[in-house]
């Protein structure tokens, strides 16, 4: 599935490079917050951090590889809420 998602993103990148850059900027904030959190916990993060990591993977598929389906409904707002709860 990951390879297919990457292929889909590359196809869309050729068609709409500005849209890809816009999505990257939106994603950057939540990724930075996640990395700060993982640095705080080190090698033994709580289960919530691991769950957010998988949500980020689903979000990447949702944002960059539409119309591929994700296993769960994800959004930047949902991930920010999950990060705030940690």
C-alpha angles and dihedrals in degrees: 000000000000092000091049090050091051091049091050091050092051090051091052092043090062091051101041114016093162092055091051090052091049091052090048090055091050091049095046095074095053092043091053091051090049092051091050089052095048090049089054093054099038119191096347109055121171118256091260091064091052090050091052090051090058091045088056090054090050090048092054090054091046094050103036106027107043132186089037112109123240126216092239138017109267137174138164089254092054092049092047089052091050091049091050090053091058 
